[in-house]
Amino acid sequence: IIVQLFPHNPHKTQNCVSIALTFAVMAEDKERLINRLIEILEHDTLSDKTAIAILEGIGIPPELREYAMATKTGMMDVETAEKLAEELDIPLIAVTGDQGKVGALAALGLHDDVDEAVKVYY
């Protein structure tokens, strides 16, 4: 799912979006999948701000949804993303840059709500 982020963020990527991917994977294959995704991103991303966040399970914590909405409608910083990810035990991994952690975490909060994910807030 594509998640539109706050378009007036001076740190945004070209299209100001983040992507949420969902997978069902056997526990023994999880690390291999994560490592392969990182390899692909390292090789193919065009951004120097790429990061990933990993949410296990299917439920979205209310705090994560609130963070995602705040990131769509206003400025958010890396430190806030890192703090929330730590509180929720969500690994945040900078692939090419820490700034991408903001959007990576936000994408997880809206991965089940396509209508909200694509809205643009000016």
Contact map, one row per residue, 1 for C-alpha under 8 A:
11100000000000000011100000000000000000000000000000000000000000000000000000000000000000000000000000000000001000100100100000
11110000000000001111000000000000000000000000000000000000000000000000000000000000000000000000000000000000001000000100110000
11111000000000001111000000000000000000000000000000000000000000000000000000000000000000000000000000000000011001100000110000
01111100000000011100000000000000000000000000000000000000000000000000000100000000000000000000000000000000000000000000111100
00111110000000011100000000000000000000000000000000000000000000000000001110000000000000000000000000000010000000000000000100
00011111100000010000000000000000000000000000000000000000000000000000001111100000000000000000000000000000000000000000000111
00001111100100010000000000000000000000000000000000000000000000000000000000000000000000000000000000000000000000000000000111
00000111110100000000000000000000000000000000000000000000000000000000000001000000000000000000000000000000000000000000000001
00000111111100000000000000000000000000000000000000000000000000000000000001100000000000000000000000000000000000000000000000
00000001111100000000000000000000000000000000000000000000000000000000000000000000000000000000000000000000000000000000000000
00000000111110000000000000000000000000000000000000000000000000000000000000000000000000000000000000100000000000000000000000
00000011111111110000000000000000000000000000000000000000000000000000000000000000000000000000000000000000000000000000000000
00000000001111111000000000000000000000000000001010000000000000000000000000000000000000000000000000000000000000000000000000
00000000000111110000000000000000000000000000000000000000000000000000000000000000000000000000000000000000000000000000000000
00000000000111111000000000000000000000000000000000000000000000000000000000000000000000000000000000000000000000000000000000
00011110000111111100000000000000000000000000000000000000000000000000000000000000000000000000000000000000000000000000000000
01111000000010111110000000000000000000000000000000000000000000000000000000000000000000000000000000000010000000000000000000
01111000000000011111000000000000000000000000000000000000000000000000000000000000000000000000000000000011011000000000000000
11100000000000001111100000000000000000000000000000000000000000000000000000000000000000000000000000000001001000000000000000
11100000000000000111110000000000000000000000000000000000000000000000000000000000000000000000000000000001001100100000000000
10000000000000000011111000000000000000000000000000000000000000000000000000000000000000000000000000000000000000100000000000
00000000000000000001111100000000000000000000000000000000000000000000000000000000000000000000000000000000000000000000000000
00000000000000000000111110000000000000000000000000000000000000000000000000000000000000000000000000000000000000000000000000
00000000000000000000011111000000000000000000000000000000000000000000000000000000000000000000000000000000000000000000000000
00000000000000000000001111101100000000000000000000000000000000000000000000000000000000000000000000000000000000000000000000
00000000000000000000000111111100000000000000000000000000000000000000000000000000000000000000000000000000000000000000000000
00000000000000000000000011111100000000000000000000000000000000000000000000000000000000000000000000000000000000000000000000
00000000000000000000000001111110000000000000000000000000000000000000000000000000000000000000000000000000000000000000000000
00000000000000000000000011111111100000000000000000000000000000000000000000000000000000000000000000000000000000000000000000
00000000000000000000000011111111110000000000000000000000000000000000000000000000000000000000000000000000000000000000000000
00000000000000000000000000011111111000000000000000000000000000000000000000000000000000000000000000000000000000000000000000
00000000000000000000000000001111111100000000000000000000000000000000000000000000000000000000000000000000000000000000000000
00000000000000000000000000001111111110000000000000000000000000000000000000000000000000000000000000000000000000000000000000
00000000000000000000000000000111111111000000000000000000000000000000000000000000000000000000000000000000000000000000000000
00000000000000000000000000000011111111100000000000000000000000000000000000000000000000000000000000000000000000000000000000
00000000000000000000000000000001111111110000000000000000000000000000000000000000000000000000000000000000000000000000000000
00000000000000000000000000000000111111111000000000000000000000000000000000000000000000000000000000000000000000000000000000
00000000000000000000000000000000011111111100000000000000000000000000000000000000000000000000001000000000000000000000000000
00000000000000000000000000000000001111111110000000000000000000000000000000000000000000000000000000000000000000000000000000
00000000000000000000000000000000000111111111100000000000000000000000000000000000000000000000000000000000000000000000000000
00000000000000000000000000000000000011111111100001000000000000000000000000000000000000000000001000000000000000000000000000
00000000000000000000000000000000000001111111100000000000000000000000000000000000000000000000001100000000000000000000000000
00000000000000000000000000000000000000111111100000000000000000000000000000000000000000000000000000000000000000000000000000
00000000000000000000000000000000000000011111110000000000000000000000000000000000000000000000000000000000000000000000000000
00000000000000000000000000000000000000011111111101000000000000000000000000000000000000000000000000000000000000000000000000
00000000000000000000000000000000000000000001111100000000000000000000000000000000000000000000000000000000000000000000000000
00000000000010000000000000000000000000000000111111000000000000000000000000000000000000000000000100000000000000000000000000
00000000000000000000000000000000000000000000111111000000000000000000000000000000000000000000000110000000000000000000000000
00000000000010000000000000000000000000000000001111100000000000000000000000000000000000000000011111110000000000000000000000
00000000000000000000000000000000000000001000101111110000000000000000000000000000000000000000011111111000000000000000000000
00000000000000000000000000000000000000000000000011111000000000000000000000000000000000000001111111111001000000000000000000
00000000000000000000000000000000000000000000000001111100000000000000000000000000000000000001111000011001100000000000000000
00000000000000000000000000000000000000000000000000111110000000000000000000000000000000000111100000001001100100000000000000
00000000000000000000000000000000000000000000000000011111000000000000000000000000000000000111000000000000000000000000000000
00000000000000000000000000000000000000000000000000001111100000000000000000000000000000000110000000000000000100000000000000
00000000000000000000000000000000000000000000000000000111110000000000000000000000000000000000000000000000000000000000000000
00000000000000000000000000000000000000000000000000000011111000000000000000000000000000000000000000000000000000000000000000
00000000000000000000000000000000000000000000000000000001111100000000000000000000000000000000000000000000000000000000000000
00000000000000000000000000000000000000000000000000000000111110000000000000000000000000000000000000000000000000000000000000
00000000000000000000000000000000000000000000000000000000011111011000000000000000000000000000000000000000000110000000000000
00000000000000000000000000000000000000000000000000000000001111111000000000000000000000000000000000000000000010000000000000
00000000000000000000000000000000000000000000000000000000000111111100000000000000000000000000000000000000000000000000000000
00000000000000000000000000000000000000000000000000000000000011111110000000000000000000000000000000000000000000000000000000
00000000000000000000000000000000000000000000000000000000000111111111000000000000000100000000000000000000110110000000000000
00000000000000000000000000000000000000000000000000000000000111111111100000000000000000000000000000000000010011000000000000
00000000000000000000000000000000000000000000000000000000000001111111110000000000000000000000000000000000000010000000000000
00000000000000000000000000000000000000000000000000000000000000111111111000000000000000000000000000000000010010000000000000
00000000000000000000000000000000000000000000000000000000000000011111111100000000000000000000000000000000111111000000000000
00000000000000000000000000000000000000000000000000000000000000001111111110000000000000000000000000000000010000000000000000
00000000000000000000000000000000000000000000000000000000000000000111111111110000000000000000000000000000000000000000000000
00001100000000000000000000000000000000000000000000000000000000000011111111110000000000000000000000000110010000000000000000
00011100000000000000000000000000000000000000000000000000000000000001111111000000000000000000000000000000000000000000000110
00001100000000000000000000000000000000000000000000000000000000000000111111100000000000000000000000000000000000000000000011
00000101100000000000000000000000000000000000000000000000000000000000011111110000000000000000000000000000000000000000000000
00000100100000000000000000000000000000000000000000000000000000000000011011111000000000000000000000000000000000000000000000
00000000000000000000000000000000000000000000000000000000000000000000011001111101100000000000000000000100000000000000000000
00000000000000000000000000000000000000000000000000000000000000000000000000111111100000000000000000100100000000000000000000
00000000000000000000000000000000000000000000000000000000000000000000000000011111110000000000000001101100000000000000000000
00000000000000000000000000000000000000000000000000000000000000000000000000001111111000000000000000000000000000000000000000
00000000000000000000000000000000000000000000000000000000000000000000000000011111111100000000000000000000000000000000000000
00000000000000000000000000000000000000000000000000000000000000000000000000011111111110000000000000001100100000000000000000
00000000000000000000000000000000000000000000000000000000000000000000000000000111111111000001000000001000000000000000000000
00000000000000000000000000000000000000000000000000000000000000000000000000000011111111100000000000000000000000000000000000
00000000000000000000000000000000000000000000000000000000000000010000000000000001111111110000000000000000000000000000000000
00000000000000000000000000000000000000000000000000000000000000000000000000000000111111111111000000000000100000000000000000
00000000000000000000000000000000000000000000000000000000000000000000000000000000011111111110000000000000000000000000000000
00000000000000000000000000000000000000000000000000000000000000000000000000000000001111111100000000000000000000000000000000
00000000000000000000000000000000000000000000000000000000000000000000000000000000000111111100000000000000000000000000000000
00000000000000000000000000000000000000000000000000000000000000000000000000000000000011111110000000000000000000000000000000
00000000000000000000000000000000000000000000000000001110000000000000000000000000000011111111000000000000000000000000000000
00000000000000000000000000000000000000000000000000001110000000000000000000000000000011001111100000000000000000000000000000
00000000000000000000000000000000000000000000000000111100000000000000000000000000010010000111110000001001100000000000000000
00000000000000000000000000000000000000000000000000111000000000000000000000000000000000000011111001001000000000000000000000
00000000000000000000000000000000000000000000000011110000000000000000000000000000000000000001111111011000000000000000000000
00000000000000000000000000000000000001001100000011110000000000000000000000000000000000000000111111000000000000000000000000
00000000000000000000000000000000000000000100001111100000000000000000000000000000000000000000011111000000000000000000000000
00000000000000000000000000000000000000000000000111100000000000000000000000000000000000000000011111111000000000000000000000
00000000000000000000000000000000000000000000000011100000000000000000000000000100000000000000111111111000000000000000000000
00000000001000000000000000000000000000000000000011100000000000000000000000001100000000000000000011111100000000000000000000
00000000000000000000000000000000000000000000000011110000000000000000000000000000000000000000010011111111000000000000000000
00000000000000000000000000000000000000000000000001111000000000000000000000000100110000000001110011111111100000000000000000
00000000000000000000000000000000000000000000000000000000000000000000001000011100100000000000000000111111110000000000000000
00001000000000001100000000000000000000000000000000000000000000000000001000000000000000000000000000011111111000000000000000
00000000000000000111000000000000000000000000000000111000000000000000000000000000000000000001000000011111111100000000000000
00000000000000000000000000000000000000000000000000011000000000010001000000000000100010000001000000001111111110000000000000
00100000000000000100000000000000000000000000000000000000000000011011101000000000000000000000000000000111111111000000000000
11100000000000000111000000000000000000000000000000000000000000000001000000000000000000000000000000000011111111100000100000
00000000000000000001000000000000000000000000000000001010000100010001000000000000000000000000000000000001111111100000000000
00000000000000000000000000000000000000000000000000000000000110011111000000000000000000000000000000000000111111110000000000
00100000000000000000000000000000000000000000000000000000000000001001000000000000000000000000000000000000011111111101100000
10100000000000000001100000000000000000000000000000000000000000000000000000000000000000000000000000000000001111111100100000
00000000000000000000000000000000000000000000000000000000000000000000000000000000000000000000000000000000000011111100000000
00000000000000000000000000000000000000000000000000000000000000000000000000000000000000000000000000000000000001111111100000
11000000000000000000000000000000000000000000000000000000000000000000000000000000000000000000000000000000000001111111110000
00000000000000000000000000000000000000000000000000000000000000000000000000000000000000000000000000000000000000001111111000
00000000000000000000000000000000000000000000000000000000000000000000000000000000000000000000000000000000000001001111111000
11110000000000000000000000000000000000000000000000000000000000000000000000000000000000000000000000000000001001101111111000
01110000000000000000000000000000000000000000000000000000000000000000000000000000000000000000000000000000000000000111111100
00010000000000000000000000000000000000000000000000000000000000000000000000000000000000000000000000000000000000000011111110
00011110000000000000000000000000000000000000000000000000000000000000000100000000000000000000000000000000000000000000011111
00000110000000000000000000000000000000000000000000000000000000000000000110000000000000000000000000000000000000000000001111
00000111000000000000000000000000000000000000000000000000000000000000000010000000000000000000000000000000000000000000000111
